[in-house]
Amino acid sequence: MKVKNIMQSPAVSCKEDTNLAKAVDLLWSCDCGVLPVVDASGKVIGIITDRDICVAVGSRNRPPADLLVRQVGLHEVVTCKPEDDVLSALEAMKVHQVRRLPVVDEAGILKGILSVNDIIRRAEQVLPGKTTELTYSDIMPVLKAISERGPIPQARLAAA
């Protein structure tokens, strides 16, 4: 199964100079948890999550409208391509512990987004005599890897 067969397209995105109030509005109205950050040509240059926004707003004494996406910090972005096999996208999610991958073309232009939820909805139980492209057992190791956490940094423990 190819990524292009199950990705969400078009994907909602924002720019580096988008303020956090607008970013939250996009996340809320589109019912999504991440926004790929694109440059003027539509090339993906980062990603911002709903959690990033919550932490930024909660840890600064400024209204969301006064904070820009670029001030929060952009995560290094892991992407996939429309022609990639879904199993290779799952492997990237597992290795990088991410739930969503922006889907880009050869030039890095945003074409869609693939979430672990999109993949889960397509998975099937293995049954005798039935051919299944994507199984529950393909997904469980990915969910486990995404959910694993390392030790909490000492600075966070001291602040708690």
Phi, psi and omega in degrees: 000136181266150178305318183300338181282342182230355180292157174270128181214135000283161177266143174283140181218175175220176178250168179299329183267011174290134177279159186293332177296317178293320179299317178296319178300318178296314180300316183292311185291334181257002178052054178228166185249352178220156172233119168296141177257125185240155174273187184299334181270357181092006178283134180287125180242355179176188179209144177232139183252163175299325178294319177305317182293316179300314181295318180297314181291321181287339185254001180234150181265055181219146177293150180304327180293341180266359179248137179257154179308316182294338179281339179280329182103133182260133176287149169300136187255134174258129184237171171220174182246155181304327183275354179296150174286141180302326179295326177287326175294319176300319179297319178297319177299317181296309183297320185262002179052053178235151181263347184218144177233123169296141178258123185234158174274187183299334180270000181086011180281134182295127179243339181175191176217143179242125179247158176299329177296321177301319182289317180301318181297338180264348182288152180225157176284143176284123179236147180304132177079004181246131176273130182231125180285325186223119187248164175303322182289342173289330189266324186303317178297328179291312179301319179296314181295319179297324185279345181291142179236145174277185178294148178287130179303142183302325181299322179291320180296320181293327181281342185285000000 
